[in-house]
Amino acid sequence: MSKADPITTEVVRNFVISCAQDMNASLWRSAHSSVIYEGKDSAVALMDEHGNMLGQSTGVPLFIGAIDACVRIVKEYYRDDINEGDIFIMNDSYMQGTHLHDVTAVGPIFHQDELVGFGAARAHWGDIGAMDPGSVMGSTNIYQEGIRLGPTRIITRGKEIREWFDHLRLNTRLEDATIGDLSAQIAAIRTGERRLAQLLNRIGTSVYRNACQNIFKQSRQMDREAIAAIPDGTWSRQGYLDDDGVGTDPVKVCLTLTISGEQLKVDLTGTSGPVPGSINCGIKQTESLLRLAYKTMINPERAITGGSFETMEFHVPDNCMFNATEPAACEWYFTGLGLLADLFISCISEAVPERSTAAHYGDSMVAGFFSVDPERGQWIAIEATAGGWGGRADSDGESALINLVNGGFRNIPAEVYETKFPVRVEEFAIRTDSGGAGKYRGGCGVIRRYKMLEDCHGALWFERSKTPAWGLNGGENGTGPFIEITHPDGQVENIFKMRARVCLAGTIIETMTGGGGGNGNPKARTFENISCDVARGFVSREAARIHYGVVISNTGEVDKTASEPRVK
């Protein structure tokens, strides 16, 4: 094998990331569904011939850590029967870990008749033929959640397999959008194939493979050094989800983290499950979440590669919601993962106080509206909602930011919402006083208010009211979520989860997401920062007095005589 010098290795490292970015751009620009081209509910990856990660792009980071598993599943299933031009898809929750809406497309990449890698693109399809359009809020088994596919070849040697495309059309309410989104995923893979060929034509496969091995080796070394720099010890945390979507009992999530030398171990013993509702999660996606939390707190500077995470071990009991097996429902698999991420981060925060980060609002907080009326037209609008992140050891938490598991996910702009769907976005604003008080304040959640202009259906999934974002080092908890539904007759209802329900024209649904936890003693926050918080609408004058002991005058100035002195 021809060796790659350090400069060539760096060229390859940046080139494959560039390839992935081009793949994602192709996907977003070609997709038919707003949840992809506006919401960015997708992820792409470029891998070597063994399924090891090489290049990734922004999108949903929770997807990235499990896409390599999909490639390996395809390789194991089809073995030597993988040909140039083939495309495979899969969405099985127990294989790839997520819900059935997340369809992963995989395509081999050949160069001069030799398999040199794989391209993969995962995207959220708007409708997958479940018992409700869009997302199902009340499922209790996998068979209610839509069409389920193991590794399935849909294109062979560049030619569509007509029967499979017909099968997909027959199992969705949104035929054009479904096939359009699939075509966009295929286009993304073809983009990666073309771009990688440009590099291989210049340096050859031998130098390329050696550069990839260098990249993997560097990632392993950097991870080992990062773990070794953390003091040895064991830390444990637990929290509760509000419920599983069909019952009312809280659901317990436990995490124990142990660091010994260069090794990090995670144990989820004590976690509830499996549960009757749809918050169960396939183990591959649990592994992906732990990788994401690891990367957030440990060695975040470098991109994930096939050499990452070899310093981490994890144990998930068989009887656990994070190790779902058939027929467990998995539609809202990510709800528990947001809490799990916060538990992991809090454990690392205890181990390394200078990196401490309080909990964030922690869930996707999904609002969805749809119509299946053939006369008015079938449409589905679904989006995650931003919230507040936890205060850090040296800075405030971010406000109005999407939760950790969703990364580059975005809400649908009001202009797009109102143009494409009969829904008016009447308010989109910072939720004052939702961030936890602290020397470093938790970020604020948001208010998003929708008005139905036509009769349609609505669905909601909001979480973390029982375990809102907790503070650290004396910081206070953030405020949990809240929803208010005002019906046309004036009746007001408060509810966190709502399965597909008729919403008459004139119905107003106001959603409020939670804020992040504070970090440090609130009495250590400076007068200047508190005055600025009040001026910007993050903190009210009343909250400044109650939580910070600071009196703000009507003109916005701090009354230092009436305020409590600051502490160090």
C-alpha positions in Angstrom: 0.0 0.0 0.0 1.3 3.4 -1.0 1.7 5.7 2.0 0.0 9.0 2.4 2.2 11.8 3.8 0.7 14.1 6.5 -0.3 16.8 4.0 -2.1 14.3 1.8 -3.8 12.8 4.9 -5.2 16.3 5.8 -6.3 16.9 2.2 -8.2 13.6 2.3 -9.7 14.4 5.7 -11.1 17.7 4.5 -12.1 16.4 1.1 -14.4 13.7 2.4 -16.0 16.2 4.7 -16.5 18.5 1.7 -18.0 15.5 -0.2 -20.5 14.9 2.6 -21.5 18.6 2.6 -22.2 18.5 -1.1 -24.3 15.3 -0.5 -26.4 17.1 2.1 -26.8 20.1 -0.1 -28.1 17.9 -2.9 -30.5 16.2 -0.5 -31.9 19.4 0.9 -32.3 21.1 -2.5 -34.0 18.0 -4.1 -36.3 17.0 -1.2 -40.1 17.4 -1.6 -41.0 17.5 2.1 -40.6 20.7 4.2 -39.4 18.6 7.2 -36.3 17.9 5.1 -35.6 21.0 3.0 -36.6 23.4 5.7 -36.4 21.4 8.9 -33.1 19.6 7.8 -34.4 16.3 9.4 -31.7 14.3 7.7 -28.1 13.3 7.7 -25.6 12.0 5.2 -22.3 10.1 5.5 -19.4 8.9 3.3 -17.8 5.7 4.5 -15.0 3.3 3.5 -15.7 -0.1 2.1 -16.0 -1.6 5.6 -18.6 0.9 6.8 -16.2 3.1 8.8 -17.1 6.8 8.9 -15.1 9.2 6.8 -17.1 12.3 6.1 -20.3 13.7 7.6 -22.3 16.8 7.2 -24.5 18.9 9.4 -28.0 17.7 10.0 -29.4 15.5 12.8 -26.3 14.4 14.7 -28.2 11.6 16.4 -28.4 9.9 13.0 -24.7 9.9 12.2 -23.6 7.5 14.9 -26.0 4.8 13.6 -25.7 5.2 9.8 -22.5 3.1 9.8 -24.5 0.3 11.4 -26.9 0.4 8.4 -24.0 0.0 6.0 -22.7 -3.0 7.9 -26.2 -4.5 8.0 -26.5 -4.2 4.2 -23.0 -5.7 3.7 -23.8 -8.6 6.0 -27.2 -9.3 4.3 -26.1 -9.0 0.7 -22.5 -10.1 1.1 -20.9 -10.5 -2.4 -24.2 -9.5 -4.2 -23.5 -5.7 -4.1 -23.0 -4.1 -7.4 -22.2 -0.8 -8.9 -25.3 1.3 -9.2 -27.2 -0.5 -6.5 -29.3 1.3 -3.9 -30.7 -0.2 -0.7 -33.1 1.2 1.8 -34.1 0.2 5.4 -36.0 1.7 8.3 -36.4 -1.2 10.8 -36.4 0.3 14.3 -34.6 -2.6 15.9 -31.9 -2.7 13.3 -31.1 1.0 12.8 -32.6 2.2 16.1 -35.0 5.1 15.1 -38.6 5.2 14.2 -40.0 3.9 10.9 -40.2 7.4 9.4 -36.4 7.6 9.2 -35.5 5.8 6.1 -31.8 5.2 5.4 -30.6 4.8 1.8 -27.3 3.2 1.2 -25.3 2.9 -2.1 -21.9 1.3 -2.8 -19.2 3.4 -4.4 -16.9 1.7 -7.0 -13.8 3.0 -8.6 -12.4 1.1 -11.6 -14.6 -1.9 -10.7 -13.4 -2.0 -7.1 -15.6 -1.3 -4.1 -14.0 1.6 -2.3 -16.8 2.9 -0.1 -20.4 3.6 0.6 -22.6 6.7 0.6 -25.6 6.9 2.9 -28.5 9.3 3.4 -31.1 9.2 6.1 -34.2 11.4 6.0 -37.5 11.6 7.8 -40.4 10.7 5.4 -43.6 12.7 6.1 -45.8 9.7 6.0 -44.9 6.0 6.3 -48.4 4.4 6.3 -49.0 4.3 10.0 -52.4 4.3 11.8 -52.2 8.2 11.8 -50.8 10.5 9.2 -47.4 12.0 10.0 -46.3 10.8 13.4 -48.2 8.5 15.7 -48.7 9.7 19.3 -50.5 6.7 20.7 -48.9 3.5 19.3 -48.3 0.5 21.5 -46.6 -1.8 19.1 -44.4 -1.5 16.0 -47.2 -2.7 13.6 -49.2 0.4 14.2 -46.3 2.7 13.2 -46.1 2.0 9.4 -44.4 0.0 6.8 -41.2 -1.7 8.2 -38.3 -2.6 6.0 -35.1 -4.5 6.6 -32.3 -4.1 4.1 -34.0 -3.9 0.7 -32.6 -3.5 -2.7 -34.7 -1.0 -4.7 -32.2 -0.2 -7.5 -30.1 -2.9 -9.1 -27.1 -1.9 -11.3 -28.7 1.6 -11.8 -32.1 0.3 -12.8 -35.2 0.8 -10.6 -37.0 -2.3 -9.3 -40.5 -1.3 -10.3 -42.2 -3.6 -7.8 -40.6 -1.9 -4.8 -41.3 1.6 -6.0 -44.9 0.6 -6.5 -45.0 -1.0 -3.0 -43.8 2.3 -1.5 -46.4 4.3 -3.3 -49.1 2.0 -2.0 -48.1 2.4 1.6 -48.1 6.2 2.0 -50.7 8.9 2.0 -48.2 11.2 0.3 -47.1 9.4 -2.8 -45.4 12.2 -4.6 -43.5 13.5 -1.6 -42.4 10.0 -0.6 -40.9 9.1 -3.9 -39.5 12.6 -4.3 -37.7 12.4 -1.0 -36.4 9.0 -1.8 -35.1 10.3 -5.1 -33.4 13.2 -3.3 -31.6 10.6 -1.0 -30.5 8.7 -4.1 -29.2 11.9 -5.7 -27.2 12.6 -2.5 -25.5 9.2 -2.7 -24.7 9.7 -6.4 -23.2 13.2 -5.6 -20.9 11.5 -3.1 -19.9 8.9 -5.7 -19.0 11.6 -8.2 -17.1 13.7 -5.8 -15.1 10.8 -4.4 -14.1 9.8 -7.9 -12.5 13.2 -8.4 -10.2 12.5 -5.5 -9.4 8.9 -6.4 -8.6 9.9 -10.0 -5.9 12.2 -8.6 -4.3 10.1 -5.8 -5.4 6.5 -6.5 -7.1 4.0 -4.1 -3.9 2.9 -2.4 -2.9 6.3 -1.1 -6.5 7.1 -0.3 -6.9 4.0 1.9 -3.6 4.7 3.7 -4.8 8.2 4.4 -8.0 6.9 5.8 -6.1 4.6 8.1 -4.0 7.5 9.3 -7.2 9.5 10.0 -8.6 6.6 12.1 -5.4 6.2 14.0 -5.3 9.9 14.9 -8.9 9.7 16.1 -8.1 6.8 18.4 -5.1 8.5 19.8 -6.9 11.7 20.5 -9.8 9.9 22.3 -7.4 8.0 24.5 -5.6 11.1 25.5 -8.8 13.0 26.2 -10.2 10.2 28.5 -6.8 9.8 30.2 -6.9 13.5 31.1 -10.2 13.0 33.1 -9.8 11.9 36.8 -10.8 8.3 37.4 -14.1 7.8 39.2 -17.7 6.7 39.0 -20.7 9.1 38.8 -24.4 8.4 38.6 -27.5 10.4 37.7 -31.2 9.7 37.2 -34.3 11.5 35.9 -37.9 10.9 34.9 -39.8 11.3 31.7 -43.4 12.5 32.2 -45.0 9.3 30.8 -44.7 6.9 27.9 -47.5 8.5 25.8 -50.3 6.0 26.7 -50.0 5.9 30.5 -49.5 8.5 33.2 -46.7 7.0 35.3 -43.3 8.7 35.1 -40.6 6.7 33.3 -37.2 6.4 35.1 -33.9 6.9 33.2 -30.6 6.0 35.0 -27.0 6.4 33.9 -23.8 5.4 35.6 -20.5 6.6 34.1 -17.1 5.2 35.1 -13.7 6.4 33.9 -10.6 4.2 34.4 -7.4 5.2 32.7 -8.1 5.5 29.0 -11.5 3.8 29.2 -15.0 5.2 29.7 -17.9 2.9 30.6 -21.6 3.7 30.6 -24.2 1.6 32.4 -28.0 2.1 32.0 -29.0 -0.4 34.6 -32.1 0.8 36.6 -33.8 2.4 33.6 -37.4 1.5 33.0 -38.7 -0.6 30.3 -39.6 -1.8 28.0 -42.7 0.4 28.3 -46.1 0.1 26.6 -45.9 3.4 24.9 -43.7 4.4 21.9 -40.6 5.9 23.7 -38.7 2.6 23.4 -35.5 2.9 21.4 -33.4 0.4 19.3 -30.0 -0.2 20.8 -28.1 1.2 17.8 -29.6 4.6 18.3 -28.9 4.4 22.0 -25.3 3.8 21.1 -25.5 6.7 18.7 -26.8 9.0 21.5 -24.0 8.0 23.8 -21.5 8.8 21.1 -23.1 12.2 20.6 -23.0 13.0 24.3 -19.4 11.7 24.5 -18.4 13.9 21.5 -20.2 16.9 23.0 -18.1 16.8 26.2 -14.9 14.9 25.2 -12.6 15.9 22.3 -15.3 17.8 20.3 -12.8 19.6 18.1 -12.4 16.8 15.5 -15.0 15.3 13.3 -16.3 11.7 14.0 -14.4 9.0 12.1 -14.2 5.3 12.0 -11.5 5.5 14.7 -13.7 7.4 17.2 -15.3 5.9 20.3 -13.0 2.9 20.8 -12.4 4.2 24.3 -16.1 3.9 25.2 -18.0 0.8 26.4 -21.7 0.7 27.3 -24.1 -1.7 28.9 -27.8 -1.6 28.2 -29.9 -4.3 30.0 -32.2 -6.5 28.0 -35.3 -5.3 29.9 -34.7 -1.7 29.1 -36.5 0.9 27.0 -33.2 1.7 25.3 -32.8 -1.9 24.0 -36.1 -2.3 22.2 -37.1 -5.6 20.6 -40.1 -6.7 18.7 -42.9 -5.7 19.0 -42.1 -2.6 21.2 -43.4 0.7 19.8 -40.6 3.1 18.9 -42.2 6.2 17.3 -41.0 8.6 19.9 -37.6 6.9 20.5 -35.8 10.2 20.9 -37.7 11.4 23.9 -35.7 9.4 26.4 -32.5 10.0 24.6 -32.6 13.8 25.3 -32.8 13.1 29.0 -30.1 10.4 28.7 -27.8 13.0 27.1 -28.3 15.4 30.0 -27.5 12.7 32.5 -24.3 11.9 30.7 -23.3 15.5 30.5 -24.0 16.1 34.2 -21.7 13.1 35.1 -18.9 14.5 33.0 -19.6 17.9 34.6 -18.9 16.5 38.0 -15.7 14.8 36.8 -14.4 17.9 35.1 -16.0 21.0 36.8 -14.3 23.4 34.4 -16.5 21.9 31.6 -19.7 21.8 33.6 -22.9 22.3 31.7 -26.4 22.4 33.2 -29.2 20.4 31.7 -31.1 21.7 28.6 -34.8 21.6 27.8 -34.1 18.2 26.3 -36.9 17.1 24.0 -37.9 17.8 20.4 -41.2 19.3 21.5 -43.1 18.4 18.3 -46.1 20.2 17.0 -47.8 18.6 13.9 -50.8 19.5 11.8 -52.3 17.7 8.9 -55.2 17.1 6.6 -56.2 13.9 4.8 -59.3 15.5 3.1 -59.0 14.7 -0.6 -61.1 17.8 -1.6 -58.9 20.3 0.3 -55.7 18.5 -0.4 -53.5 16.2 1.7 -50.8 17.9 3.7 -48.6 17.4 6.7 -46.7 20.1 8.6 -44.5 18.8 11.4 -41.7 20.5 13.2 -39.5 20.3 16.3 -39.4 23.4 18.5 -36.3 25.2 20.0 -35.7 25.7 23.7 -33.2 26.8 26.3 -29.8 25.2 26.9 -28.0 25.0 30.3 -25.6 27.5 31.6 -21.9 26.5 31.2 -19.0 26.9 33.6 -18.0 30.2 31.9 -21.0 31.4 29.9 -24.8 31.6 29.7 -26.8 28.9 28.0 -28.1 29.5 24.5 -31.7 30.6 24.0 -34.1 29.4 21.3 -31.7 26.6 20.2 -32.8 23.2 19.0 -32.1 20.3 21.4 -28.9 18.3 21.4 -30.1 15.2 19.6 -31.3 17.3 16.6 -28.3 19.5 16.0 -28.8 21.3 12.7 -32.6 20.8 12.7 -34.6 23.9 12.2 -38.2 25.0 12.7 -40.3 25.8 9.6 -40.2 29.6 9.0 -43.5 31.3 9.5 -43.5 32.6 5.9 -43.1 29.0 4.6 -45.7 27.7 7.0 -48.3 30.2 6.1 -47.6 29.9 2.4 -47.9 26.1 2.2 -50.3 25.2 4.9 -53.6 26.7 6.2 -52.0 27.6 9.5 -51.0 31.1 10.8 -48.0 31.5 13.0 -49.3 34.3 15.2 -46.3 34.5 17.6 -42.7 33.3 17.7 -40.9 34.8 20.7 -38.5 34.3 23.6 -40.3 32.9 26.7 -39.3 35.3 29.4 -38.1 33.8 32.8 -37.9 30.3 31.4 -34.1 30.0 31.9 -32.8 28.9 35.3 -31.2 31.6 37.4 -27.4 31.3 38.0 -24.1 33.0 37.8 -24.4 31.9 34.2 -28.1 31.9 33.3 -29.9 29.1 31.5 -31.1 29.9 28.0 -34.7 30.7 27.5 -37.3 28.6 25.7 -39.7 30.0 23.0 -43.4 30.7 22.5 -44.8 29.6 19.2 -48.6 30.1 18.6 -50.5 28.6 15.8 -54.0 29.4 14.5 -55.9 26.9 12.4 -57.4 28.6 9.3 -59.2 25.5 8.2 -60.5 22.3 9.9 -57.6 19.9 10.2 -56.0 17.5 12.7 -53.4 18.4 15.3 -50.9 16.4 17.2 -48.5 17.3 20.0 -45.6 15.7 22.0 -44.1 17.9 24.7 -41.9 16.5 27.5 -39.8 17.2 30.5 -42.4 18.8 32.8 -41.6 16.4 35.6 -37.8 16.6 35.2 -37.2 20.1 33.7 -33.6 21.2 33.0 -31.7 21.1 36.3 -29.1 23.6 37.4 -25.6 22.8 38.6 -23.3 24.3 41.3 -26.1 26.2 42.9 -27.9 27.2 39.7 -31.7 26.9 39.6 -33.8 24.7 37.4 -35.2 26.0 34.1 -39.0 26.2 33.7 -40.6 23.2 32.1 -42.8 23.3 29.0 -46.5 24.4 28.8 -49.2 24.2 26.2 -52.5 26.1 26.0 -55.2 25.2 23.5 -58.0 27.7 23.0 -61.0 26.2 21.1 -63.3 28.4 18.9 -66.0 28.2 21.6 -63.6 29.8 24.1 -62.8 26.6 26.1 -59.2 26.4 27.2 -57.3 23.2 27.6 -53.8 22.4 28.8 -52.2 19.2 27.6 -48.6 18.0 26.8 -49.4 15.1 24.5 -52.2 14.9 22.0 -52.8 12.2 19.5 -54.2 13.2 16.1 -57.3 15.2 17.0 -59.7 17.4 15.0 -58.9 21.1 15.3 -61.7 23.3 14.0 -60.9 26.4 12.1 -60.1 29.2 14.7 -58.4 26.8 17.2 -55.3 28.5 18.7 -52.5 26.3 20.0 -49.8 28.1 22.0 -46.7 26.1 22.7 -44.1 27.1 25.2 -40.8 25.2 25.5 -38.6 24.9 28.6 -35.5 26.8 29.5 -32.1 25.5 30.5 -30.7 25.1 34.0 -28.6 27.8 35.6 -24.9 27.3 36.5 -23.5 28.7 39.7 -24.9 30.9 42.5 -27.5 33.4 41.1 -26.2 36.0 43.6 -22.8 35.9 41.8 -24.3 37.2 38.5 -23.2 40.7 37.9 -25.6 43.7 38.1 -24.6 44.6 34.5 -25.6 41.1 33.2 -28.9 41.1 35.0 -29.7 44.6 33.7 -29.0 43.4 30.2 -31.1 40.3 30.7 -34.1 42.5 31.7 -33.6 44.9 28.8 -33.5 42.0 26.3 -36.6 40.3 27.7 -34.8 37.2 29.0 -35.6 38.0 32.6 -38.5 40.1 34.0 -38.0 42.7 36.7 -39.9 40.6 39.2 -37.8 37.5 38.5 -34.6 39.6 38.8 -35.7 40.6 42.3 -36.9 37.2 43.4 -34.1 35.0 41.9 -31.2 37.3 41.8 -31.9 39.8 44.6 -31.6 42.7 42.2 -34.0 45.6 41.9 -34.4 47.1 38.4 -35.9 50.6 38.2 -38.6 51.6 35.7 -35.8 53.1 33.6 -33.9 49.8 33.5 -31.2 50.8 35.9 -30.0 48.7 38.8 -30.9 50.1 42.3 -27.8 48.9 44.1 -29.0 50.3 47.4 -32.1 48.1 47.3 -30.3 45.1 45.8 -28.5 42.3 47.5 -24.7 42.6 47.2 -22.9 40.3 44.7 -20.9 37.3 46.0 -17.8 35.9 44.5 
